[in-house]
Amino acid sequence: MVDYSQAIAMFVPSQKIFIGAHPGMQEPSIVIHKTAGFSTIEQLGSFFGSLTETDASTHYGVGLDGRVAQFVHESDGAGGNCCLEAGHDTYWDSYGAINLNRVTFSIEHIDPTKDNSTTPTQAQLDASFALVLYLCKKYTIPSTRIKPHSSLDPISRARCPGN
């Protein structure tokens, strides 16, 4: 069963999540991601669901058509925000040495281009804003704790969630 009532269930295999990472989580943050090279939410779900692909996953994905898919339960950690790179936003230092997948909710946004240069559609923006608002209200997350993926990985993900 999905946590967010507007989401479609596309849960990933348990090998790709941190089970029970979020109960009692203190000061969670939201990380905004963008895919590179997927055109549909189903393609992203297939990628995350494959045991032969990367161990990456996110809690939610938002399609260009505004559909939202849930890949990981909110009570668990997704595999999208692990490790900090040199030059990261010092905001993340306040969490210490913890794996950031254990204290973040991650939202992936479909982008068919390899450089994340597609402008989000209005449907995608509307669905994303509604999802972020839901998480912020449910977990008392202020806007100061909503960050782009590039804030963690400014070298390898400099264009995530976009230009």
DSSP file (Angstrom, degrees, kcal/mol; ACC not computed):
  #  RESIDUE AA STRUCTURE BP1 BP2  ACC     N-H-->O    O-->H-N    N-H-->O    O-->H-N    TCO  KAPPA ALPHA  PHI   PSI    X-CA   Y-CA   Z-CA
    1    1 A M              0   0    0      0, 0.0     2,-0.1     0, 0.0     0, 0.0   0.000 360.0 360.0 360.0 137.9    0.0    0.0    0.0
    2    2 A V        -     0   0    0      5,-0.2     3,-0.1     1,-0.1     7,-0.1  -0.404 360.0-145.9 -76.5 152.6    1.3    3.5   -0.9
    3    3 A D  S    S+     0   0    0      1,-0.2     2,-0.6    -2,-0.1    -1,-0.1   0.847  90.5  57.6 -82.1 -39.2    1.9    6.2    1.7
    4    4 A Y  S >  S-     0   0    0      1,-0.1     3,-2.3     4,-0.0    -1,-0.2  -0.851  80.6-144.8 -97.9 118.7    0.9    9.0   -0.5
    5    5 A S  T 3  S+     0   0    0     -2,-0.6    -1,-0.1     1,-0.3    -3,-0.1   0.702  96.6  56.6 -61.8 -21.0   -2.7    8.5   -1.8
    6    6 A Q  T 3  S+     0   0    0      2,-0.1    62,-0.6   121,-0.1    -1,-0.3   0.490  91.0 100.1 -87.0  -2.8   -1.9   10.0   -5.2
    7    7 A A  E <   -a   68   0A   0     -3,-2.3     2,-0.4    60,-0.1    62,-0.3  -0.505  67.4-133.9 -90.3 152.9    0.9    7.6   -5.9
    8    8 A I  E     -a   69   0A   0     60,-2.5    62,-2.8    -2,-0.2     2,-0.5  -0.858  33.4-113.7 -95.5 134.9    1.0    4.5   -8.0
    9    9 A A  E     +a   70   0A   0     -2,-0.4    62,-0.1    60,-0.2    60,-0.0  -0.606  51.9 148.9 -76.4 122.4    2.7    1.5   -6.3
   10   10 A M        -     0   0    0     60,-2.6    -1,-0.1    -2,-0.5    59,-0.1  -0.357  27.2-175.0-142.6  54.7    6.0    0.5   -8.0
   11   11 A F        -     0   0    0      1,-0.1    61,-0.2    38,-0.0    60,-0.1  -0.230  16.2-132.7 -65.9 142.7    8.0   -0.8   -5.1
   12   12 A V        -     0   0    0     59,-2.5    37,-0.1     1,-0.1    -1,-0.1  -0.442  35.3 -80.4 -88.8 162.9   11.6   -1.9   -5.5
   13   13 A P    >   -     0   0    0      0, 0.0     3,-2.1     0, 0.0    -1,-0.1  -0.279  42.3-113.0 -61.4 150.5   13.2   -5.1   -4.2
   14   14 A S  G >  S+     0   0    0      1,-0.3     3,-1.4     2,-0.2     5,-0.2   0.693 111.1  72.8 -61.8 -19.7   14.2   -5.0   -0.6
   15   15 A Q  G 3  S+     0   0    0      1,-0.3    -1,-0.3     3,-0.1    40,-0.0   0.660  94.6  55.1 -67.9 -13.8   17.9   -5.2   -1.5
   16   16 A K  G <  S+     0   0    0     -3,-2.1    63,-0.5    40,-0.0     2,-0.3   0.232 102.8  62.8-105.0  12.9   17.7   -1.6   -2.7
   17   17 A I  S <  S-     0   0    0     -3,-1.4     2,-0.8    61,-0.1    61,-0.2  -0.874  76.2-121.2-134.8 166.7   16.4    0.0    0.5
   18   18 A F  B >   -F   77   0B   0     59,-2.9    59,-2.6    -2,-0.3     3,-1.7  -0.869  40.3-140.0-106.6  93.8   17.3    0.6    4.1
   19   19 A I  T 3  S+     0   0    0     -2,-0.8    57,-0.1     1,-0.3    59,-0.0  -0.305  78.3   1.3 -63.8 130.7   14.5   -1.1    5.9
   20   20 A G  T 3  S+     0   0    0      1,-0.1    -1,-0.3    -2,-0.1    56,-0.2   0.697  87.2 135.4  70.0  20.6   13.2    0.7    8.9
   21   21 A A    <   +     0   0    0     -3,-1.7    55,-0.2     1,-0.2    -2,-0.1   0.775  65.9  46.7 -71.9 -26.0   15.6    3.6    8.5
   22   22 A H    >   +     0   0    0     53,-2.0     3,-2.6    -4,-0.2    -1,-0.2   0.608  68.6 119.5-101.5 -12.1   13.1    6.4    9.1
   23   23 A P  T 3  S+     0   0    0      0, 0.0     3,-0.1     0, 0.0    52,-0.0  -0.328  97.0   2.0 -57.5 128.5   11.0    5.6   12.2
   24   24 A G  T 3  S+     0   0    0      1,-0.2    -2,-0.1    -2,-0.0    -3,-0.0   0.645  91.7 176.2  72.0  13.3   11.6    8.4   14.7
   25   25 A M    <   -     0   0    0     -3,-2.6     2,-0.4     1,-0.1    -1,-0.2  -0.261  24.0-135.2 -55.2 129.9   13.8   10.2   12.2
   26   26 A Q  S    S-     0   0    0      1,-0.2    -1,-0.1    -3,-0.1     0, 0.0  -0.765  72.3 -14.2 -91.1 132.5   15.0   13.5   13.5
   27   27 A E  S    S-     0   0    0     -2,-0.4    -1,-0.2     1,-0.1   113,-0.1   0.900  80.7-160.2  45.6  63.8   14.9   16.5   11.2
   28   28 A P        -     0   0    0      0, 0.0     2,-0.3     0, 0.0    76,-0.2  -0.311   1.6-151.6 -68.3 156.9   14.4   14.8    7.8
   29   29 A S  E     -b  104   0A   0     74,-1.9    76,-2.5   112,-0.1     2,-0.4  -0.833   8.8-129.5-122.1 163.7   15.2   16.5    4.6
   30   30 A I  E     -bc 105 146A   0    115,-2.7   117,-3.0    -2,-0.3     2,-0.5  -0.957  16.2-158.6-114.3 134.2   13.9   16.2    1.1
   31   31 A V  E     -bc 106 147A   0     74,-2.9    76,-2.4    -2,-0.4     2,-0.5  -0.965   8.5-146.7-115.7 126.8   16.3   15.8   -1.9
   32   32 A I  E     +bc 107 148A   0    115,-2.7   117,-2.3    -2,-0.5     2,-0.3  -0.813  22.7 179.6 -96.1 125.0   15.0   16.7   -5.4
   33   33 A H  E     -b  108   0A   0     74,-3.3    76,-0.5    -2,-0.5     2,-0.4  -0.752  17.4-154.2-117.7 163.6   16.4   14.6   -8.2
   34   34 A K  E     -b  109   0A   0     -2,-0.3    76,-0.2    74,-0.2   128,-0.1  -0.993  20.1-128.1-136.2 138.1   16.0   14.4  -12.0
   35   35 A T        -     0   0    0     74,-3.0     2,-0.4    -2,-0.4    78,-0.1  -0.240  13.3-138.4 -72.5 169.6   16.6   11.4  -14.1
   36   36 A A  S    S-     0   0    0     76,-0.1    78,-0.2    79,-0.1    77,-0.1  -0.869  81.2  -0.5-132.0 100.7   18.8   11.4  -17.1
   37   37 A G  S    S+     0   0    0     74,-2.2     2,-0.4    76,-1.0    77,-0.1   0.551  91.6 117.8 105.3   8.2   17.4    9.6  -20.1
   38   38 A F        -     0   0    0     73,-1.1    73,-0.4    75,-0.2    -1,-0.3  -0.886  36.4-172.5-106.7 141.4   14.0    8.1  -19.0
   39   39 A S        +     0   0    0     -2,-0.4    25,-0.3    73,-0.1     2,-0.3   0.671  67.4  34.4-102.5 -22.2   10.8    9.2  -20.7
   40   40 A T  S  > S-     0   0    0     23,-0.1     4,-1.6     1,-0.1     3,-0.1  -0.915  73.9-120.1-135.1 159.8    8.2    7.6  -18.4
   41   41 A I  H  > S+     0   0    0     -2,-0.3     4,-2.5     1,-0.2     5,-0.1   0.813 114.6  59.7 -64.3 -31.3    7.6    6.7  -14.8
   42   42 A E  H  > S+     0   0    0      2,-0.2     4,-2.4     1,-0.2    -1,-0.2   0.889 102.2  51.7 -66.0 -39.0    7.4    3.0  -15.9
   43   43 A Q  H  > S+     0   0    0      2,-0.2     4,-2.3     1,-0.2    -2,-0.2   0.916 111.4  47.3 -62.8 -42.8   10.9    3.1  -17.3
   44   44 A L  H  X S+     0   0    0     -4,-1.6     4,-2.8     2,-0.2     5,-0.2   0.925 111.6  50.8 -64.0 -44.1   12.2    4.5  -14.0
   45   45 A G  H  X S+     0   0    0     -4,-2.5     4,-2.2     1,-0.2    -2,-0.2   0.888 110.1  49.8 -60.3 -40.2   10.3    1.9  -12.1
   46   46 A S  H  X S+     0   0    0     -4,-2.4     4,-1.0     2,-0.2    -1,-0.2   0.904 111.2  49.5 -64.9 -42.2   11.8   -0.8  -14.3
   47   47 A F  H >< S+     0   0    0     -4,-2.3     3,-0.7     1,-0.2     6,-0.2   0.948 115.2  42.6 -61.5 -50.4   15.3    0.6  -13.8
   48   48 A F  H 3< S+     0   0    0     -4,-2.8    -1,-0.2     1,-0.2    -2,-0.2   0.848 113.7  53.9 -64.6 -33.7   14.9    0.7  -10.0
   49   49 A G  H 3< S+     0   0    0     -4,-2.2     2,-0.4    -5,-0.2    -1,-0.2   0.643  84.8 100.3 -78.4 -15.0   13.2   -2.7   -9.9
   50   50 A S    X<  -     0   0    0     -4,-1.0     3,-0.7    -3,-0.7   -38,-0.0  -0.576  58.9-156.9 -77.2 127.0   16.0   -4.5  -11.7
   51   51 A L  T 3  S+     0   0    0     -2,-0.4    -1,-0.1     1,-0.2    -4,-0.0   0.644  93.2  58.6 -74.9 -13.6   18.3   -6.5   -9.5
   52   52 A T  T 3  S+     0   0    0      3,-0.0    -1,-0.2     2,-0.0     3,-0.1   0.562  97.2  73.1 -92.6  -8.5   21.0   -6.3  -12.2
   53   53 A E  S <  S-     0   0    0     -3,-0.7    -5,-0.0     1,-0.2    -6,-0.0  -0.203 100.7 -55.1 -90.8-172.7   21.1   -2.5  -12.3
   54   54 A T        -     0   0    0      1,-0.1    -1,-0.2    -2,-0.1    -4,-0.0  -0.055  48.1-114.3 -56.3 162.3   22.5   -0.1   -9.8
   55   55 A D  S    S+     0   0    0     -3,-0.1    -1,-0.1     2,-0.0    24,-0.1   0.336  75.1 128.3 -82.1   7.8   21.4   -0.2   -6.2
   56   56 A A        +     0   0    0     24,-0.1     2,-0.3    22,-0.1    24,-0.2  -0.299  25.3 152.1 -67.8 147.2   19.9    3.3   -6.6
   57   57 A S        -     0   0    0     22,-0.6     2,-0.3   -45,-0.0     3,-0.1  -0.957  24.4-153.9-161.0 162.5   16.3    4.0   -5.7
   58   58 A T        -     0   0    0     -2,-0.3    13,-0.3    20,-0.1    49,-0.1  -0.918  28.3-118.5-134.1 164.9   14.2    7.0   -4.6
   59   59 A H  S    S+     0   0    0     47,-0.8    12,-2.7    -2,-0.3    13,-1.2   0.933  93.5  10.3 -67.5 -44.7   11.0    7.2   -2.5
   60   60 A Y  E     -De  70 107A   0     46,-1.9    48,-2.9    10,-0.3     2,-0.3  -0.908  58.3-156.9-135.5 158.3    9.0    8.8   -5.3
   61   61 A G  E     -De  69 108A   0      8,-2.2     8,-2.6    -2,-0.3     2,-0.5  -0.989   9.3-153.3-133.0 145.2    9.1    9.6   -9.0
   62   62 A V  E     -De  68 109A   0     46,-2.4    48,-2.5    -2,-0.3     6,-0.2  -0.975  14.7-146.0-122.9 120.5    7.1   12.2  -10.8
   63   63 A G    >   -     0   0    0      4,-3.2     3,-1.9    -2,-0.5    64,-0.1  -0.332  27.3-110.9 -81.4 162.9    6.4   11.8  -14.5
   64   64 A L  T 3  S+     0   0    0    -25,-0.3    60,-0.6     1,-0.3    59,-0.2   0.787 121.3  57.1 -59.9 -27.4    6.2   14.4  -17.2
   65   65 A D  T 3  S-     0   0    0     58,-0.1    -1,-0.3     2,-0.1     3,-0.1   0.428 122.7-106.6 -85.1   0.8    2.4   13.6  -17.3
   66   66 A G  S <  S+     0   0    0     -3,-1.9     2,-0.2     1,-0.3    -2,-0.1   0.399  72.7 140.7  91.1  -3.0    2.1   14.4  -13.6
   67   67 A R        -     0   0    0     -5,-0.1    -4,-3.2   -60,-0.0     2,-0.4  -0.523  39.8-148.6 -74.1 142.7    1.7   10.8  -12.4
   68   68 A V  E     -aD   7  62A   0    -62,-0.6   -60,-2.5    -6,-0.2     2,-0.4  -0.933  10.4-166.4-113.2 133.3    3.5   10.0   -9.1
   69   69 A A  E     -aD   8  61A   0     -8,-2.6    -8,-2.2    -2,-0.4     2,-0.5  -0.934  12.1-143.6-116.5 143.8    5.0    6.5   -8.4
   70   70 A Q  E     +aD   9  60A   0    -62,-2.8   -60,-2.6    -2,-0.4   -10,-0.3  -0.937  23.3 168.3-107.5 126.1    6.1    5.3   -5.0
   71   71 A F        +     0   0    0    -12,-2.7   -59,-2.5    -2,-0.5     2,-0.4   0.697  67.8  29.2-105.4 -28.6    9.2    3.0   -5.1
   72   72 A V  S    S-     0   0    0    -13,-1.2    -1,-0.3   -61,-0.2     6,-0.1  -0.997  84.8-110.4-137.2 136.9   10.1    2.9   -1.4
   73   73 A H    >   -     0   0    0     -2,-0.4     3,-1.8     1,-0.1   -71,-0.1  -0.341  28.0-121.1 -63.4 147.5    7.9    3.2    1.7
   74   74 A E  T 3  S+     0   0    0      1,-0.3    -1,-0.1   -15,-0.1     4,-0.1   0.753 111.6  63.6 -62.8 -24.2    8.4    6.4    3.7
   75   75 A S  T 3  S+     0   0    0    -53,-0.1   -53,-2.0   -54,-0.1    -1,-0.3   0.597 102.7  60.0 -76.3  -9.4    9.4    4.3    6.8
   76   76 A D  S <  S-     0   0    0     -3,-1.8     2,-0.4   -56,-0.2   -57,-0.2  -0.752  88.0-111.1-114.4 162.5   12.4    3.0    4.9
   77   77 A G  B     -F   18   0B   0    -59,-2.6   -59,-2.9    -2,-0.3     2,-0.2  -0.767  26.6-141.3 -92.8 138.4   15.4    4.7    3.4
   78   78 A A        -     0   0    0     26,-0.4     2,-0.5    23,-0.4     3,-0.4  -0.478  20.3-115.6 -89.8 168.7   15.8    4.9   -0.4
   79   79 A G  S    S+     0   0    0    -63,-0.5   -22,-0.6     1,-0.2   -21,-0.1  -0.384  86.4  91.0-103.6  54.8   19.2    4.5   -2.1
   80   80 A G  S    S+     0   0    0     -2,-0.5    -1,-0.2   -24,-0.2   -22,-0.1   0.522  80.9  45.2-121.8  -8.1   19.6    7.9   -3.7
   81   81 A N        +     0   0    0     -3,-0.4    19,-0.3     1,-0.1    21,-0.1  -0.188  69.0 132.7-134.1  43.2   21.5   10.1   -1.3
   82   82 A C        +     0   0    0     18,-0.2    18,-1.4    17,-0.1     2,-0.3   0.985  58.1  20.5 -63.6 -73.0   24.4    8.1    0.1
   83   83 A C        -     0   0    0     16,-0.1     2,-0.3    17,-0.1    -1,-0.1  -0.784  65.2-123.9-121.0 143.5   27.6    9.8    0.2
   84   84 A L        -     0   0    0     -2,-0.3     2,-0.2    69,-0.1    69,-0.2  -0.578  21.9-147.8 -84.2 142.3   28.9   13.4    0.1
   85   85 A E    >   -     0   0    0     67,-2.5     3,-1.6    -2,-0.3    -1,-0.0  -0.665  37.6 -78.2-100.9 162.7   31.4   14.6   -2.5
   86   86 A A  T 3  S+     0   0    0      1,-0.3    -1,-0.1    -2,-0.2    69,-0.1  -0.327 119.8  28.6 -55.2 138.3   34.0   17.2   -2.1
   87   87 A G  T 3  S+     0   0    0      1,-0.2    -1,-0.3    67,-0.1     3,-0.1   0.535  86.5 156.0  84.8   7.8   32.5   20.7   -2.3
   88   88 A H    <   -     0   0    0     -3,-1.6    -1,-0.2    64,-0.2    64,-0.2  -0.177  57.1 -82.9 -62.8 159.7   29.1   19.6   -1.0
   89   89 A D    >   -     0   0    0     62,-2.8     3,-1.7     1,-0.2     4,-0.3  -0.467  35.4-133.3 -62.0 128.1   26.7   22.0    0.7
   90   90 A T  G >  S+     0   0    0      1,-0.3     3,-1.3    -2,-0.2     4,-0.5   0.640  96.1  85.2 -64.6 -12.4   27.8   22.4    4.3
   91   91 A Y  G >  S+     0   0    0      1,-0.3     3,-1.3     2,-0.2    -1,-0.3   0.896  84.9  56.9 -50.0 -42.2   24.2   22.0    5.3
   92   92 A W  G X  S+     0   0    0     -3,-1.7     3,-1.5     1,-0.3    -1,-0.3   0.691  87.6  75.7 -69.3 -19.3   24.7   18.2    5.1
   93   93 A D  G X  S+     0   0    0     -3,-1.3     3,-1.8    -4,-0.3    -1,-0.3   0.765  80.2  72.3 -63.9 -24.5   27.6   18.3    7.7
   94   94 A S  G <  S+     0   0    0     -3,-1.3    -1,-0.3    -4,-0.5    -2,-0.2   0.710  89.8  60.2 -65.7 -18.3   25.0   18.7   10.5
   95   95 A Y  G X  S-     0   0    0     -3,-1.5     3,-0.9     1,-0.3    -1,-0.3   0.537  97.9-149.7 -84.8  -6.8   23.9   15.1   10.0
   96   96 A G  T <   -     0   0    0     -3,-1.8    -1,-0.3     1,-0.2    -2,-0.0  -0.417  54.2 -28.5  73.9-149.2   27.4   13.9   10.9
   97   97 A A  T 3  S+     0   0    0     -2,-0.1    -1,-0.2     2,-0.1     3,-0.1   0.330  96.3 127.7 -88.3   7.1   28.8   10.6    9.4
   98   98 A I  S <  S-     0   0    0     -3,-0.9     2,-0.5     1,-0.1    -3,-0.1  -0.292  73.9-101.1 -65.7 147.6   25.4    9.0    9.0
   99   99 A N    >   -     0   0    0      1,-0.2     3,-2.2   -16,-0.1     4,-0.2  -0.594  32.2-140.3 -64.9 119.3   24.3    7.5    5.6
  100  100 A L  G >  S+     0   0    0    -18,-1.4     3,-1.4    -2,-0.5     4,-0.4   0.655  94.6  76.4 -66.2 -15.3   22.1   10.3    4.3
  101  101 A N  G 3  S+     0   0    0      1,-0.2   -23,-0.4     2,-0.2     3,-0.3   0.738  90.6  59.8 -62.2 -20.2   19.6    7.8    2.9
  102  102 A R  G <  S+     0   0    0     -3,-2.2    -1,-0.2     1,-0.2    -2,-0.2   0.558 113.2  33.1 -85.1  -9.0   18.6    7.3    6.5
  103  103 A V  S <  S+     0   0    0     -3,-1.4   -74,-1.9    -4,-0.2     2,-0.3   0.188 107.5  75.4-132.0  15.2   17.5   10.9    7.0
  104  104 A T  E     -b   29   0A   0     -4,-0.4     2,-0.4    -3,-0.3   -26,-0.4  -0.940  58.4-146.7-131.3 152.3   16.2   12.0    3.6
  105  105 A F  E     -b   30   0A   0    -76,-2.5   -74,-2.9    -2,-0.3     2,-0.4  -0.960  26.9-153.1-107.1 134.5   13.2   11.5    1.4
  106  106 A S  E     -b   31   0A   0     -2,-0.4   -46,-1.9   -76,-0.2   -47,-0.8  -0.914  11.5-167.7-117.8 139.3   14.1   11.5   -2.3
  107  107 A I  E     -be  32  60A   0    -76,-2.4   -74,-3.3    -2,-0.4     2,-0.3  -0.979   8.2-157.6-126.9 118.1   11.9   12.5   -5.2
  108  108 A E  E     -be  33  61A   0    -48,-2.9   -46,-2.4    -2,-0.5     2,-0.5  -0.734   4.5-154.9 -94.2 141.7   13.0   11.7   -8.8
  109  109 A H  E     -be  34  62A   0    -76,-0.5   -74,-3.0    -2,-0.3   -46,-0.2  -0.977  22.8-115.1-119.9 129.3   11.6   13.7  -11.7
  110  110 A I        +     0   0    0    -48,-2.5   -71,-0.1    -2,-0.5   -69,-0.1  -0.366  38.5 168.5 -63.7 134.4   11.5   12.2  -15.2
  111  111 A D        -     0   0    0    -73,-0.4   -74,-2.2   -71,-0.1   -73,-1.1  -0.884  23.8-158.9-147.1 115.0   13.7   13.9  -17.8
  112  112 A P        +     0   0    0      0, 0.0     2,-0.1     0, 0.0   -73,-0.1   0.686  68.6  88.0 -71.2 -16.5   14.3   12.3  -21.2
  113  113 A T  S >  S-     0   0    0    -78,-0.1   -76,-1.0   -75,-0.1     3,-0.8  -0.491  77.4-132.7 -82.5 154.5   17.5   14.2  -21.9
  114  114 A K  T 3  S+     0   0    0    -78,-0.2    -1,-0.1     1,-0.2    -3,-0.0   0.673 106.5  48.8 -76.7 -17.8   20.9   12.9  -20.8
  115  115 A D  T 3  S-     0   0    0     45,-0.0    -1,-0.2   -78,-0.0   -79,-0.1   0.238 109.8-116.8-107.5  13.6   21.9   16.4  -19.4
  116  116 A N  S <  S+     0   0    0     -3,-0.8    47,-0.5    -5,-0.2    -2,-0.1   0.832  72.6 134.2  58.0  35.8   18.6   17.0  -17.4
  117  117 A S        +     0   0    0     45,-0.2     2,-0.3    46,-0.1    -1,-0.1   0.489  25.6 115.3 -97.1  -3.1   17.8   20.0  -19.6
  118  118 A T        -     0   0    0     -5,-0.1     3,-0.1     1,-0.1     0, 0.0  -0.497  69.5-123.5 -68.7 130.5   14.1   19.3  -20.2
  119  119 A T        -     0   0    0     -2,-0.3    -1,-0.1     1,-0.1    -2,-0.1  -0.584  33.9-108.5 -70.5 130.6   11.9   22.0  -18.7
  120  120 A P        -     0   0    0      0, 0.0    -1,-0.1     0, 0.0     2,-0.1  -0.283  33.1-117.7 -59.0 145.0    9.4   20.3  -16.4
  121  121 A T     >  -     0   0    0      1,-0.1     4,-2.5    -3,-0.1     5,-0.2  -0.374  23.2-111.3 -75.3 163.1    5.8   20.2  -17.6
  122  122 A Q  H  > S+     0   0    0      1,-0.2     4,-2.8     2,-0.2     5,-0.2   0.894 120.6  53.7 -62.9 -38.0    3.2   22.1  -15.7
  123  123 A A  H  > S+     0   0    0    -59,-0.2     4,-2.2     2,-0.2    -1,-0.2   0.899 109.7  47.8 -62.7 -40.0    1.6   18.7  -14.8
  124  124 A Q  H  > S+     0   0    0    -60,-0.6     4,-2.5     2,-0.2    -2,-0.2   0.922 113.0  47.7 -66.9 -44.1    5.0   17.5  -13.4
  125  125 A L  H  X S+     0   0    0     -4,-2.5     4,-2.9     2,-0.2     5,-0.2   0.939 112.1  49.2 -61.9 -47.1    5.5   20.7  -11.4
  126  126 A D  H  X S+     0   0    0     -4,-2.8     4,-2.1     1,-0.2    -2,-0.2   0.925 114.1  45.2 -59.2 -45.9    2.0   20.6  -10.0
  127  127 A A  H  X S+     0   0    0     -4,-2.2     4,-2.1    -5,-0.2    -1,-0.2   0.891 113.9  49.7 -66.4 -39.2    2.3   17.0   -8.9
  128  128 A S  H  X S+     0   0    0     -4,-2.5     4,-2.9     2,-0.2     5,-0.2   0.931 110.5  48.9 -65.4 -46.0    5.8   17.6   -7.5
  129  129 A F  H  X S+     0   0    0     -4,-2.9     4,-2.5     1,-0.2    -1,-0.2   0.903 111.7  49.9 -61.3 -40.9    4.7   20.6   -5.5
  130  130 A A  H  X S+     0   0    0     -4,-2.1     4,-2.2    -5,-0.2    -1,-0.2   0.905 112.3  47.5 -64.6 -40.9    1.7   18.7   -4.1
  131  131 A L  H  X S+     0   0    0     -4,-2.1     4,-2.4     2,-0.2    -2,-0.2   0.925 112.8  47.8 -65.9 -45.4    4.0   15.7   -3.1
  132  132 A V  H  X S+     0   0    0     -4,-2.9     4,-2.8     2,-0.2    -2,-0.2   0.914 111.7  50.8 -62.5 -42.3    6.6   18.0   -1.4
  133  133 A L  H  X S+     0   0    0     -4,-2.5     4,-2.6    -5,-0.2     5,-0.2   0.920 109.0  51.8 -61.0 -43.9    3.8   19.8    0.4
  134  134 A Y  H  X S+     0   0    0     -4,-2.2     4,-2.7     2,-0.2    -2,-0.2   0.941 113.1  44.1 -56.8 -49.8    2.4   16.5    1.6
  135  135 A L  H  X S+     0   0    0     -4,-2.4     4,-2.5     1,-0.2     6,-0.2   0.907 112.7  52.2 -64.3 -41.6    5.8   15.4    2.9
  136  136 A C  H  X>S+     0   0    0     -4,-2.8     5,-1.7     1,-0.2     4,-0.7   0.912 114.5  42.0 -61.8 -43.0    6.5   18.8    4.5
  137  137 A K  H  <5S+     0   0    0     -4,-2.6     3,-0.5     3,-0.2    -2,-0.2   0.929 116.0  48.0 -69.6 -45.3    3.2   18.8    6.4
  138  138 A K  H  <5S+     0   0    0     -4,-2.7    -2,-0.2    -5,-0.2    -1,-0.2   0.876 126.3  27.0 -64.5 -38.7    3.4   15.1    7.4
  139  139 A Y  H  <5S-     0   0    0     -4,-2.5    -1,-0.2    -5,-0.2    -2,-0.2   0.240 105.4-117.0-112.0  12.3    6.9   15.3    8.7
  140  140 A T  T  <5 +     0   0    0     -4,-0.7    -3,-0.2    -3,-0.5    -4,-0.2   0.935  51.9 168.8  51.0  55.7    7.1   19.0    9.7
  141  141 A I      < -     0   0    0     -5,-1.7    -1,-0.2    -6,-0.2    -2,-0.1  -0.880  24.7-144.7-100.8 116.9    9.9   19.7    7.1
  142  142 A P    >   -     0   0    0      0, 0.0     3,-2.2     0, 0.0    -5,-0.0  -0.386  28.0-107.0 -76.2 161.4   10.6   23.4    6.6
  143  143 A S  G >  S+     0   0    0      1,-0.3     3,-1.5     2,-0.2    -2,-0.0   0.750 115.7  70.7 -60.5 -24.0   11.5   24.7    3.1
  144  144 A T  G 3  S+     0   0    0      1,-0.3    -1,-0.3  -115,-0.0  -115,-0.0   0.646  94.0  57.0 -68.2 -12.8   15.1   25.2    4.3
  145  145 A R  G <  S+     0   0    0     -3,-2.2  -115,-2.7  -117,-0.1     2,-0.6   0.042  81.7  97.9-107.8  25.2   15.4   21.4    4.4
  146  146 A I  E <   +c   30   0A   0     -3,-1.5  -115,-0.2  -117,-0.2  -117,-0.0  -0.969  55.6 171.5-109.9 117.7   14.5   20.9    0.7
  147  147 A K  E     -c   31   0A   0   -117,-3.0  -115,-2.7    -2,-0.6     2,-0.2  -0.896  33.4-113.2-130.7 152.6   17.7   20.5   -1.3
  148  148 A P  E >   -c   32   0A   0      0, 0.0     3,-1.9     0, 0.0     4,-0.4  -0.528  31.7-116.6 -79.2 153.9   18.8   19.6   -4.8
  149  149 A H  G >> S+     0   0    0   -117,-2.3     3,-1.8     1,-0.3     4,-1.8   0.848 113.9  67.3 -56.4 -34.9   20.7   16.4   -5.4
  150  150 A S  G 34 S+     0   0    0     10,-2.2    -1,-0.3     1,-0.3     7,-0.1   0.704  85.6  70.3 -61.5 -19.0   23.7   18.5   -6.6
  151  151 A S  G <4 S+     0   0    0     -3,-1.9   -62,-2.8     1,-0.2    -1,-0.3   0.757 108.6  34.7 -70.9 -22.0   24.0   19.8   -3.0
  152  152 A L  T <4 S+     0   0    0     -3,-1.8   -67,-2.5    -4,-0.4    -2,-0.2   0.816 132.7  27.6 -91.8 -41.1   25.3   16.4   -2.0
  153  153 A D     X  +     0   0    0     -4,-1.8     4,-1.9   -69,-0.2    -1,-0.2  -0.660  64.7 164.7-126.1  72.2   27.2   15.5   -5.1
  154  154 A P  T  4 S+     0   0    0      0, 0.0    -1,-0.1     0, 0.0     4,-0.1   0.613  78.2  43.0 -71.4 -10.0   28.3   18.7   -6.8
  155  155 A I  T >4 S+     0   0    0    -69,-0.1     3,-0.8     2,-0.1     4,-0.1   0.889 123.9  27.3 -96.1 -61.3   30.8   16.9   -9.1
  156  156 A S  T 34 S+     0   0    0      1,-0.2     3,-0.1     2,-0.1    -6,-0.1   0.701 135.3  32.3 -78.6 -18.8   29.0   13.8  -10.4
  157  157 A R  T >< S+     0   0    0     -4,-1.9     3,-1.9    -7,-0.1    -1,-0.2  -0.121  72.6 135.1-127.7  37.0   25.5   15.2  -10.1
  158  158 A A  T <  S+     0   0    0     -3,-0.8     4,-0.1     1,-0.3    -1,-0.1   0.760  77.4  46.9 -58.7 -27.0   26.2   18.9  -10.8
  159  159 A R  T 3  S+     0   0    0     -3,-0.1    -1,-0.3    -4,-0.1     4,-0.1   0.000  86.6 140.3-106.0  28.2   23.2   19.1  -13.2
  160  160 A C  S <  S+     0   0    0     -3,-1.9   -10,-2.2     1,-0.3    -9,-0.2  -0.955  76.7  10.5-118.8 114.3   20.7   17.3  -10.9
  161  161 A P  S    S-     0   0    0      0, 0.0    -1,-0.3     0, 0.0     2,-0.3  -0.908 134.1 -60.8 -96.2  13.7   17.9   18.3  -10.8
  162  162 A G              0   0    0     -4,-0.1   -45,-0.2  -128,-0.1   -46,-0.1  -0.980 360.0 360.0 166.8-172.8   18.7   20.5  -13.8
  163  163 A N              0   0    0    -47,-0.5    -3,-0.1    -2,-0.3   -46,-0.1   0.494 360.0 360.0 -66.6 360.0   20.7   23.3  -15.2
